């Protein structure tokens, strides 16, 4: 596996009189798979002993060779320090068929939300544009289990259960585009607004964070 490229929210800690809990942050990680990058979203808990990562959403590319794949076909992703605080921003680009994709992903000013801002310039009619994710249920490094989802307009909240009846809640909010949720397949899609029939540049933008 190639080295992961990651951006993180600010870590939070909850302490009591007798103990200090691990610091927790939300993570967006990119991994090279063949000539494309996939990505996933996770909660990282860091203690003095080790890092525990719980992945909750991961991107789906049904066929990376399709002209219009189910997730943006990013071929290059780099981390660049930008802004007055030199915070890392993930910048990505990719080509496929008659489309040119780009991405800017960053931690927002609230230090808790991570945002992905995609764009695609098409020169011919497109069969599909957007991002597709699957729910991760109890991956090999964690023991969280999928529970349920709630939709409120363009806001999706997913809930996983953890040991001791603890709940992990993740909110994904679409700020530009359209949100689709398939409960049977446990898949999320974020689509751009506008016509796919004419040459144009279309954007879709969304953010996610852990809820208290």
Residue, then its C-alpha position, 0 to 999 in steps of 0.5 A: x500500500x502506498x503512503x497515505x496523504x492525510x488532513x485532519x481536524x483539530x484534536x480534542x481531548x476529554x479529561x477527568x480527575x483521574x484520567x485523560x482520554x485519547x485525543x480524537x480527530x476526524x481524518x480524510x486520507x488518500x491512498x494510491x490504488x493503481x494509477x488513481x487515488x481512493x480516499x476514506x474518512x475516519x475517526x482517529x483516537x491517539x493515546x500514549x500507546x497507539x493510534x486507533x483508526x475507525x473508518x466510517x466512509x470510503x470512496x467507491x470506484x466501480x470501474x476506474x477505466x470508465x469515462x465517467x466513473x462513480x468517483x472522481x478519477x484523481x491521478x495526482x494528489x499533493x498536500x500543500x501548506x496554504x493560508x496564514x497558518x500554513x494549514x495543509x490542503x489536499x489538491x488533486x487532479x485527474x483526467x478520464x474520457x472527456x472530463x478534467x477533475x480537480x479537488x481542494x480539500x481542507x479543514x474549515x475554520x471551525x477546526x472540526x469540519x473537513x471539506x471536499x470541493x470537487x469540480x469537473x470540466x466536461x467537453x462532451x455530454x457526461x453519463x455521470x458526475x459525482x462522488x460515491x461512498x459506502x458505509x464501513x461496518x466494523x472494519x478490521x481495525x475497529x469494532x463499530x457497527x452500522x446502526x442508522x441514518x437520518x436525512x434532513x434536506x442536504x444533510x446526512x447523519x450516520x450513526x454507528x454503535x461502539x462498545x459500551x453502547x457508545x454512539x459514533x455520529x457523523x454528519x455530512x452536509x452538502x453545501x453545493x450539489x445534491x445528496x442521494x442516500x441508498x439505504x439498501x446498498x448503504x451508499x451515499x452520492x453527492x452530485x453536482x447541480x446543472x446539466x451534464x449535456x453541454x460543455x461546462x464546469x460543474x462543482x459539488x462541495x460537501x463537509x463532514x464532522x463528528x457530532x458530540 
